[in-house]
Amino acid sequence: MTRLAIVCCVGLTPDHLGPDTPNLTRLASAGFSAPMQTALPAVTTTAQATMLTGVLPSGHGIVGNGWYMRELGEIRFWSQSERLVQAELPWARAGGPRTLKHFWWYAMNTSVAATVTPRPVYHHDGRKSPDFYAHPYGLKDDLRAKHGDFPLFRFWGPTADIRSTRWIAESFATALDHSQPALALCYLPHLDYDLQRFGPTGPHLKQNLRALDAEAGKAIDHARAKGYEVLVVSEYGIEAVDQPVFPNRCLRENGLLAAVHNAAGELLDPGASRAFAVVDHQLAHVYCADQAAIGRAAELLAKLPGVERVFAGTQRRELGLDHARSGELILLAARGAWFAHDYWLEDARRPDFARCVEIHKKPGYDPRELFFDPAGGKRRAAWALLRKMLGFRYLMDPVPLDAGLVRGSHGRMASTPGQGAVVIGSDKRWMRDGWHHTDIAAVIAAATRG
C-alpha cells in the first residue's frame, strides 16, 4: 500500500507554477502537473466531496457550500457532518485507508482515524472565542502544546492572512506523526483571501503565491520525508469580477420573496416565500414553492443583468446538479459577475448581522466579510473589542455593504485551463490526459489499496 498525502491549495492554478512557487514547481518537475476540470459549482465543499467520492453532486449531494434544507425550513451553510455526503468515501469502504482529515471539510461525525477542524466557542454571553476540534482528543493537546491556539480570526474575515495557513501547514506535520495515516488530507486556504479581495492579478499576487508556496512546501517536505507520495490539488481558480448581482432583491421587488421584521431587522422567511435564492459565489440555487413560482422566477431572473443562464428541471443535469437538495432553478453568473445574498430593500431595515462576519445566518456566501468597511470599519471593530475587554456586550460589525469592493470570485468553469484548478503529483505513473475532479478518487483507491 502506498501512503498518500493530498494537499489542497485553494485557488492555485496551472498558470501559477513558476518562479513564485518554487516548492510546488519542483514537485511538478519531479512528477507531473496538469489542468483539472472542476465540478460545478466550483466551490470548496462540492469540489472536495467530488474528489473524494469520484461522483458529481448529483450523486454525492453536496450541491454547494450551503443549501435550503427543506425538512427544517432553514438555509444552512458550512455544516460539518460527514453524514451529509451521500456517496462512499475512501475510508468507509471495506479495507479503506486509515485517514487524517486536517482542515478538509465534513470533519465532524466522521469515521476517519483523526480529524482537525476550526471550531469556535460561542459563549452564552454572546462572546466568540477561537478554538478547534480534534479527535482523538489527545491530538488536540499535542497540537496546542506545540503550535498554540489556532488563529481563527486569521482564517476568515477582514484579518484573514497567511498566519492561519501557516498554523495549518505546521500542525499538519504534528498530526501526521501522531495519527500515522495511510491517507492524509491537508487544506491550505491562503490564496482565497487577497485574490477575492483584489482579483486574480496585480501586485498582490506575487507575495501571496510565495507565502502559500512556503507553507505548502512544509507540508510536502514533511510528507515526503515520512515516505508519502503527494498530490497537490486545487478546488478552483479565481476570476476577475466587477458586477455584483442581487437575485433576492429582484424576487422581493416582484412579490416572490417574503421577509419578516423583528428586533434584529428584516429576516428572509423561506417558508412564506414563493421563491428565494441561496447564493454561492457565481452560482445560485433558487427554491420555488410551486410550478407557477418556478415559471415566474425563471422569467424574471433570466432578464437580470449578470445572469448568464437559468437552468430548470432536467436542464440541471447539464451541471451535474440534478439532486433533491438543488433549487428548482439554478442560476449561473455571467463572466465577471457574482451573486450577492442581499434581500432587504431599505438600509434601515437590514438585519443586524449584515455588517458582521456571520457565515451561518446569511442566506448565502458573502465575500464582503474579507474587508474592513472603508467608512469606519476598523474604528467599529476597535470599539467592539474594547467593549469585549471591559465585559460589556458588543456588536462586531466591521464589514462593508458595498458589493463593488469584491474583485475576485469563482464557481463557473474557468475561461482557460491555465486559470482553473490544477493537479500536481509526485508519481509520474498517475499522469493522464483530461483530468477532472472525479478522477482523484481513483488515484486514492489505487494508491491506498491494501
C-alpha angles and dihedrals in degrees: 000000000000116000109228132197119193116197114193111206104189115222095010114143136185089254090062094065111103141070094339092055104045097157095048092042091051090053090050092048093051092044124005144283132204141169114262127209113229132227115242128285091037094218134124107265095038093049094047094047090049094050093049099044101033093225134100124255088267085069104035099034099226095129095168143329085292142000143179110281101212094193090059098032087230138118109231126190128185098010111174108205114119088210089077088073106090099194131071117278122211097251093047096063121091108283091006120167125276100252141203118202107198107184094326112137128265089040098153128079086019131151095215120121093243136010136181124185139154111269116171121203115241106202121211091242091059099263121134120212130190116252142138137217123233134174133228086047093228089063091066091054091051093048095047093046092053103032106022125226119339109257095236096172089056090054097064137001135045092319096049110135146137094300093080092049090047091053091049094048095047095043090048088071091054093046091048092052091045098050101028094205129184089221120037123186121195127180122204112185105179102113091057094072112059093025089061092040098047107010135258096292136043140078092308093063100074096054092045093051091049092048093049092045092054092055094042087052091058092053093044095046094048093048092047091048088055092052101261127142110226136221119187113198137172132207099218145327123254118244128200115261134182103163122079114197124204110202094165092057089052091051092045094050090052096050099253100106121063127203130186122214122221139145091296093055127251117345125192110249107209096181094054095042123098090204136001136164128236101203126207114178106287098356130062133190112217114203116204131193098217145349093277091054090049091055095045095045092048091051093050098042095046087064095047111112110246095032110113097185144349116221116204133184113326091006086079087075088074087067096041088245103114094129134127091246093058123094120260083246129033122202123207116199121231116249109283093024134099136185123252120199099221113135103165119096100200123054091218089062098047116127117263091245095057093097094038135089094253113152095172107045099046114089091232146007114300117199090183085081087079091067138072108227106255087218099069104312095135091046091052090048092051091050091050091050091051091052089048092052091049092051097250127132112264143183115223099207109152096133122110125233093212105109090188090079093073113096104171136047143153142199102107128086111278117262090232131014090245091061097048135071122317138206122205121184136189093210116069090202089075093063116123140153123258105019120203130179088253091063095067093074091060091053090051092049094048095044098046100036109127 
